[in-house]
């Protein structure tokens, strides 16, 4: 299912049940659906990877800490942005977390307005990142439909080279290039070289 059809979900990980319940209430009041985990291992074993959103994560926990969970999420290619919740004495740790990819850190207890802004920013980022990935995957599937001959000329066409120039350089007939051009535009759903240029940029195949 496409990301745009899925409601965001905020995953909260905190070892204190009372704090966890309080944070879940704040997240719900901010307008988001949420699910809670009492430790990092529970999150790794049970989290919903399908729905976009983010992780609201306690930085200090027994067993696997928040920072260790962040490292494990990177290893497992879990793409959810992380907002760290910290005590006043954890600012240096929080700064380190930001440097290694967290989107924000909030001091406990988080102010409701500040929390809402941070959650929305993280959720928007995750949704946008997933949409870009889905677009790239779709474009790559279309590109695979091209024949080897069509793939060999697609960059030349995107650069605006004329059919007769391509034909001369490849030692083929101009009609063959015309046929390839028409087929490429049809298969990739492009109307002209400008749209083909944009298509190739999405799949990281464009070369200046």
Residue pairs with C-beta under 8 A, 6 or more apart in sequence:
1 50
2 134
3 52
3 127
3 130
3 131
3 134
4 127
4 131
6 50
6 51
6 52
7 33
7 51
8 32
8 33
8 51
8 52
8 53
8 54
8 123
8 126
8 127
9 32
9 33
9 34
9 35
9 48
9 51
9 52
9 53
10 27
10 32
10 33
10 34
10 35
10 53
10 54
10 55
10 56
10 119
10 123
11 34
11 35
11 36
11 37
11 43
11 47
11 48
11 53
11 54
11 55
11 56
11 80
12 20
12 23
12 24
12 27
12 34
12 35
12 36
12 37
12 55
12 56
12 57
13 36
13 37
13 38
13 39
13 40
13 42
13 43
13 55
13 56
13 57
13 58
13 61
13 66
13 69
14 20
14 23
14 36
14 38
14 56
14 57
14 58
14 61
14 85
15 38
15 39
15 58
15 61
15 62
16 58
17 38
19 58
19 108
19 109
20 36
20 38
21 36
22 109
23 36
23 56
23 85
23 110
24 34
24 36
26 110
26 112
26 115
27 34
27 56
27 115
27 119
28 34
29 112
30 112
30 115
30 116
30 119
31 116
32 53
32 119
32 123
35 47
35 48
37 43
37 46
37 47
39 61
39 62
39 63
39 64
40 61
40 63
40 64
40 65
40 66
40 68
40 69
40 72
41 63
41 64
43 55
43 69
44 69
44 72
44 76
47 78
49 78
52 123
52 126
52 127
52 130
53 80
53 122
53 123
53 126
54 80
54 81
54 82
54 83
54 103
54 119
54 122
54 123
54 126
55 73
55 80
55 81
55 82
55 83
56 83
56 85
56 119
57 66
57 69
57 70
57 82
57 83
57 84
57 85
58 66
58 84
58 85
59 65
59 66
59 67
59 84
59 85
59 86
59 87
59 90
59 93
59 94
59 97
59 105
60 66
60 86
60 87
60 90
64 72
66 82
66 84
66 97
67 93
67 96
67 97
70 82
70 97
70 100
70 101
70 102
71 100
73 80
73 82
74 100
74 101
79 126
79 129
79 130
80 126
81 102
81 103
81 122
81 123
81 125
81 126
82 97
82 101
82 102
82 103
82 122
83 102
83 103
83 104
83 105
83 106
83 118
83 119
83 122
84 94
84 97
84 102
84 104
84 105
84 106
85 105
85 106
85 107
85 108
85 110
86 93
86 94
86 105
86 106
86 107
86 108
87 107
87 108
88 107
94 102
94 105
95 105
97 105
98 104
98 105
103 118
103 121
103 122
103 125
104 118
104 121
104 122
106 114
106 115
106 118
110 118
135 202
136 202
136 203
136 204
139 188
139 199
139 202
139 203
140 203
142 187
142 188
142 189
143 151
143 188
143 203
143 205
145 187
146 154
146 183
146 184
146 187
146 188
147 180
147 183
149 176
149 180
150 180
150 183
150 184
150 187
152 170
153 166
153 170
153 177
153 180
153 181
153 184
154 184
154 196
154 200
155 200
155 205
155 206
155 207
156 166
157 166
157 180
157 181
157 184
157 193
157 196
158 193
158 196
158 197
158 199
158 200
158 206
159 193
159 197
160 193
163 174
163 177
163 178
163 181
164 174
164 177
166 177
167 173
167 174
167 176
167 177
170 177
184 190
184 196
185 191
185 192
185 196
188 196
188 199
190 196
190 199
197 206
200 206
